[in-house]
Amino acid sequence: MLEWHTRDEKRFLEGIGTYNTKNSEIKSTTKKKLLEGYLEGCQKRVDWGDIDKGEIIEFAKVQLAELKNTS
């Protein structure tokens, strides 16, 4: 089974919105919506494995705030 840690989840969040192979152009509005959806999903997530839930939620919130400040 693949091990997934806090650092891996952070890398995933940093690239969120860029994983669509059909359209590699990222739009900040798309990334905002994806991060908002991610944060909503965090409330329902039960198994965090080796991921630090608090650290990741804070990281996602900071990423979202940075996007909101640049638009």
N, C-alpha and C positions, 0 to 999 in steps of 0.2 A: 504494500500500500504506500502511496506517495505521502511523504511527510510535508506538511504545509505549516509554516511558522509565521509569526508576526511580520518579519521582514518580507516574506513572500506576499502576504496580503497587502502590505504597503506598496510593493512594486505593482501589484495588480491595480490598486487604486490610482497610482500615478499614471497608469496607461489606460484607465477606463475611458471608453469612447473611441479608442483607436483600434479595437480588435475586429472591426468589420472589414473583411477582405475586399468587399465590393466598393467601399468608399473609404479610403484611408485619410480623407480630409476630416479633421476633427473640428467640431464647432463647439464653442464654449457653452452655448445653450444646451446642447446635447449632453455634454459632460456634466453640467449642473443637474439636469434631470436624472441622469444616471446616478450621480452621487446622492441626490435626494432619495431616489428609490433604494439605493444601497442602505442608507441610514434607516429608512422605514423597515427594510428587511432585517436589519440588525435586531430590531425589537422582537422578531419572531424566531430568530436563530437560536437553536438550543445547544448544538454541539460546536464549540469553538476550538476543540482539540488543543493544539499548542499555540493558539493565537491569543494574545492578550486583548480581550474584548474592549476594555476601557481605553487602551492605547490606540486601538484601531478606530474606535468611534471618534475619539478626539482628533486623530489624524484626518479622517474623512471630513469632519466639521471644519478643520483648518483649510483643507483643500477647497471645500465649498465656499468658505468665506473669502478666500483669495480670488476665486472666480467672480464672485459677486462684486468685489472691490475693483476688478479690472473692466467691468462692463458698464 
